[in-house]
Amino acid sequence: MLLSDLQRLLSSLYDVPTEHDVRDFVVTDRASVACLGGARSDEQLFVAQTGEELGLSLFLDAAVLERLAAADPMRKLDQSNLADYLTAIEGVSHFVYLAWNAGFDKPVSLLELELQAEIDKFVASAWLLTRQESGRFPSELHHVLFKRTRVATDLTGDRAPMYRAAARYASRYCQQVAQRFGTEALVGETGIWSELRRFYRLGVMRKLAHIERCA
C-alpha cells in the first residue's frame, strides 16, 4: 500500500498520471535479480528494451518494506524511518519518471533519472513534513538530504561521478526552490507547482541549463 501511496503522491505533485501500478513491478528477493546482474543496493531499477517493448523491474529489499510497514512515513516521517523512506521514494521516483516518459517515447538518461529522483526526495519529503508539522516548512531538510549524505562509491563504481553530479545539481535546484518560494511554498497551491511541473518535463540538458541559469 505504501508504494502505491508514494506513486500517487508523485503523480499528483507533478501531474504525471501513469496507468501502471508500481507494485506490479516490484521484486523484493535479491536472488530473483541475480540473473540481471544482482542488486548493488537496497533499491535498483532494472530496465530492458527489445524493439519497442520496455521491461521494468524495481528491486526493493524486503527488509526495507517490512520496516516501513511498521513505521508508515505517510503518517509520521522522522529520523527512525527516514533512511528507508528515502530508499522507497527513490525507487518509486525512478519508476514513475521512466514510465511517464516511456508513454511519450522519450528517452531517459541515467543522469536525468538520478537528478529527478534526488529532487523528488526533497519535494515529496517537504510536502509530507509540512502537513505532518501543521504547516511548518522543514528548513533543515535540505541540509539533511544533501549535506549529510554521501555517494557510496563501493556501490556505484565508475558511475560515482555521475551520481555526485546528480546530487550536486539537485542540491542547487532544491535550494533555489526553497529560497524562491519561501517557507510557505509547499503548503498551498502556489506558483511552485508550475515551476516544478515544468522542470519535470524538461530534458536533461535543459534541466542542467535551467539550474545553471537560475544559480
PyMOL commands that set and color helices and strands:
alter all, ss='L'
color gray80, all
select helices_A, chain A and resi 2-14+22-25+30-36+62-70+82-102+110-132+141-147+153-181+192-200+204-214
alter helices_A, ss='H'
color red, helices_A
select strands_A, chain A and resi 26-27+43-50+53-60
alter strands_A, ss='S'
color yellow, strands_A
deselect
rebuild
show_as cartoon
